[in-house]
Amino acid sequence: MANTTVTGAKAIHGQNPQSLVETVIRNRIYESSFWKEHCFALTAASIIDKAIELKTLGGVYGNQRPTEYLCLLLKLLQIQPEKEILLEYLQADEFKYLRALAALYIRMTFPGAEVYETLEPLLKDYRKLRLRNMGGYVLTFIDEFVYELLTEERVCDIILPRLPKRQILEDNGELGPRKSRLLAAMEGDSDNESNKSGSKSRGRSRSVSDVGSASRSRSRSRSGSAGSRYVSRSPSRSLSRSVSPERMAVDES
């Protein structure tokens, strides 16, 4: 009874949700001590506490033992929480392993267009994750994990349902074009550079006009001062111009 899917659960991709995990791995999960001790009566609310306690993600390790992450994934498939609850899992920024658990569940159960729309924003999350596999522990990142979910056929030893190519969904009008963060950043930089160049050109034109007006004013002042200096340095000419002819005749006599 503890291993059966909740009553009223919807079929996913035409089959029982738990059947998305291969039979061999599913049976090993049922036999694991973590499943029997901690996953027996979990609900959509109580499973959060177990996901927060996760220290690693992965599929099977050692002697084909399932990780706690994989056990919680099967429990989600068994209880089939509502879509709104899954999105709340995904938006819990402070709990990265809960986010990774919800991302894998969404990849396995959501339609193709919704998978891209829901998971692509996580490609900007660069936090570290610890992955456990047959070789031990390796370091990965949330954006790398999500990229594998969107491109690989098998993740955490689980064969993922077929995901249509993004270009096909765009051609069919089911999905809008993806917005590149790099292209947006480049366009923003180009706009800033054009604004800066425009302000600099306007500044240069203003400075040139200011220099021209200043030079013209200085030339006027120089010409005026030069004329006054010329008159003051010619006392004889100025005196001869100011004396009348009658006075000159008196002086000669």
C-alpha positions in Angstrom: 0.0 0.0 0.0 2.9 2.4 0.8 4.3 1.9 -2.7 1.1 2.6 -4.7 0.3 5.9 -6.4 -2.1 8.2 -4.7 -5.7 7.7 -5.6 -6.9 10.0 -8.4 -3.5 10.6 -9.8 -3.4 11.5 -13.5 -1.5 9.5 -16.0 1.8 11.1 -17.1 2.8 10.5 -20.8 0.1 7.8 -20.9 1.3 5.8 -17.9 1.5 5.6 -14.1 3.7 8.4 -12.9 5.9 6.0 -10.9 6.6 4.1 -14.1 8.7 7.0 -15.3 11.4 5.5 -13.1 12.7 2.2 -14.5 11.5 -0.9 -12.7 15.0 -2.0 -11.5 15.7 1.4 -9.9 12.2 1.7 -8.6 12.4 -1.7 -6.8 15.8 -0.7 -5.3 14.2 2.5 -4.0 11.4 0.5 -2.4 13.9 -1.7 -0.7 16.1 1.1 0.6 16.1 2.0 4.3 15.6 5.7 3.6 12.4 5.0 1.7 11.0 2.8 4.4 12.0 5.0 7.3 11.5 8.6 6.0 9.3 8.4 2.9 6.4 6.4 4.2 3.9 9.1 5.1 5.3 12.2 3.3 3.0 14.8 1.9 3.5 17.7 -0.5 4.2 19.9 2.6 6.3 17.5 4.7 8.5 16.5 1.8 10.0 20.0 1.9 11.7 19.3 5.2 13.4 16.2 3.7 14.4 18.1 0.6 16.0 20.9 2.6 18.1 18.3 4.5 19.6 17.0 1.2 23.3 17.4 0.9 23.7 15.9 -2.6 21.8 14.9 -5.7 22.3 11.9 -8.0 20.9 8.5 -9.1 22.5 5.3 -7.8 25.9 4.8 -6.3 28.1 2.0 -4.8 26.3 -1.3 -5.1 23.4 0.3 -7.1 22.0 2.0 -4.0 19.6 4.9 -4.7 20.4 8.3 -3.3 18.0 10.1 -1.0 17.4 12.6 -3.8 16.1 9.8 -6.1 13.9 8.5 -3.3 12.3 11.9 -2.9 11.8 12.1 -6.6 9.9 8.9 -6.7 7.8 10.1 -3.7 6.8 13.2 -5.7 5.8 11.0 -8.6 3.7 8.9 -6.1 1.8 11.8 -4.4 1.7 14.0 -7.6 1.5 17.5 -6.0 -0.3 20.4 -7.6 1.4 22.5 -10.2 1.2 25.6 -8.0 3.1 23.7 -5.2 5.8 22.6 -7.6 6.3 26.2 -8.8 6.6 27.2 -5.2 9.3 24.6 -4.7 11.1 26.0 -7.7 11.0 29.6 -6.5 12.5 28.7 -3.1 15.9 30.4 -3.8 17.4 29.6 -0.5 16.9 25.8 -0.8 18.9 24.8 -3.9 18.4 21.1 -3.6 14.7 21.5 -3.3 14.9 23.6 -6.5 16.9 20.8 -8.2 14.4 18.2 -7.1 11.5 20.2 -8.5 13.3 20.9 -11.7 13.8 17.2 -12.4 10.2 16.4 -11.6 9.0 19.2 -13.9 11.2 17.9 -16.7 9.6 14.5 -16.3 6.0 15.4 -16.1 5.3 18.8 -17.7 4.5 19.3 -21.4 7.4 20.4 -23.6 6.6 24.1 -24.0 6.1 24.5 -20.2 9.3 22.7 -19.5 11.3 25.3 -21.5 9.3 28.2 -20.1 9.7 27.0 -16.5 13.3 25.8 -16.5 15.1 28.2 -18.8 15.1 31.0 -16.1 17.2 28.7 -13.9 20.1 28.9 -16.4 21.1 32.1 -14.6 21.5 30.3 -11.3 25.2 29.5 -10.9 25.2 28.1 -7.4 27.2 24.9 -6.7 25.7 21.4 -6.3 27.2 18.2 -5.1 26.5 15.2 -7.4 26.9 11.6 -6.2 27.4 8.9 -8.8 29.1 5.6 -9.2 32.5 7.3 -9.2 31.9 9.2 -6.0 31.2 12.9 -5.5 31.6 15.6 -8.2 30.9 19.3 -8.3 28.3 20.7 -10.6 26.1 23.9 -10.8 22.4 24.5 -11.1 22.7 26.0 -14.6 24.7 23.0 -15.8 22.1 20.6 -14.2 19.2 22.4 -15.9 21.0 22.5 -19.2 21.4 18.7 -19.0 17.7 18.4 -18.2 16.9 20.3 -21.4 19.5 18.5 -23.7 20.3 15.1 -22.3 18.3 11.8 -22.5 19.4 10.5 -19.2 20.0 12.5 -16.0 20.6 11.0 -12.5 20.3 7.5 -14.0 16.8 8.2 -15.1 15.7 8.0 -18.7 13.9 11.3 -19.3 10.7 11.5 -21.5 11.2 12.7 -25.0 11.4 16.5 -25.2 10.7 18.3 -28.5 13.4 20.5 -29.9 12.9 24.2 -29.0 13.0 25.2 -32.7 10.1 22.9 -33.5 8.0 24.4 -30.8 8.9 27.9 -32.0 7.9 27.0 -35.6 4.6 25.6 -34.4 3.8 28.8 -32.4 3.8 27.0 -29.0 6.8 28.8 -27.7 8.2 32.2 -28.2 11.9 32.9 -29.2 14.3 32.6 -26.4 15.8 35.9 -25.1 19.5 35.8 -25.0 21.0 37.5 -21.9 24.3 38.0 -23.7 22.6 39.7 -26.7 20.5 41.9 -24.4 23.7 42.9 -22.5 25.5 43.7 -25.8 22.6 45.8 -27.0 22.5 47.7 -23.7 26.3 48.4 -24.0 25.9 49.6 -27.5 23.1 52.0 -26.5 25.2 53.4 -23.7 28.2 53.9 -26.0 26.0 55.7 -28.6 24.6 57.9 -25.9 28.1 58.7 -24.6 29.4 59.4 -28.1 26.5 61.7 -28.8 27.1 63.6 -25.6 30.8 63.9 -26.4 30.1 65.2 -29.9 27.7 67.7 -28.6 30.2 68.7 -26.0 32.9 69.1 -28.7 30.6 71.3 -30.9 29.8 73.5 -27.9 33.4 73.8 -27.0 34.4 74.7 -30.5 31.7 77.3 -30.8 32.7 78.7 -27.4 36.3 78.9 -28.6 35.3 80.7 -31.8 33.2 83.3 -30.0 36.0 83.8 -27.5 38.5 84.3 -30.2 36.2 86.8 -32.0 35.7 88.8 -28.9 39.5 88.8 -28.2 40.1 90.0 -31.8 37.6 92.8 -31.4 39.2 93.9 -28.1 42.7 93.7 -29.6 41.7 95.8 -32.6 40.1 98.4 -30.4 43.0 98.6 -28.1 45.4 98.8 -31.0 43.6 101.8 -32.4 43.8 103.6 -29.1 47.5 102.9 -28.7 48.2 104.2 -32.3 46.5 107.5 -31.6 48.3 108.0 -28.2 51.7 107.2 -29.7 51.4 109.9 -32.4 51.3 113.2 -30.5 52.6 115.4 -33.3 50.0 114.2 -35.8 47.2 114.6 -33.3 48.5 118.0 -32.4 48.7 119.2 -36.0 45.2 118.0 -36.6 43.9 119.9 -33.6 45.6 123.4 -34.3 43.7 125.8 -36.6 45.3 127.5 -39.7 44.9 131.1 -38.2 46.9 130.2 -35.2 49.7 128.7 -37.3 49.9 132.1 -39.3 50.2 134.1 -36.1 53.0 131.9 -34.9 55.0 132.3 -38.1 54.8 136.0 -38.1 
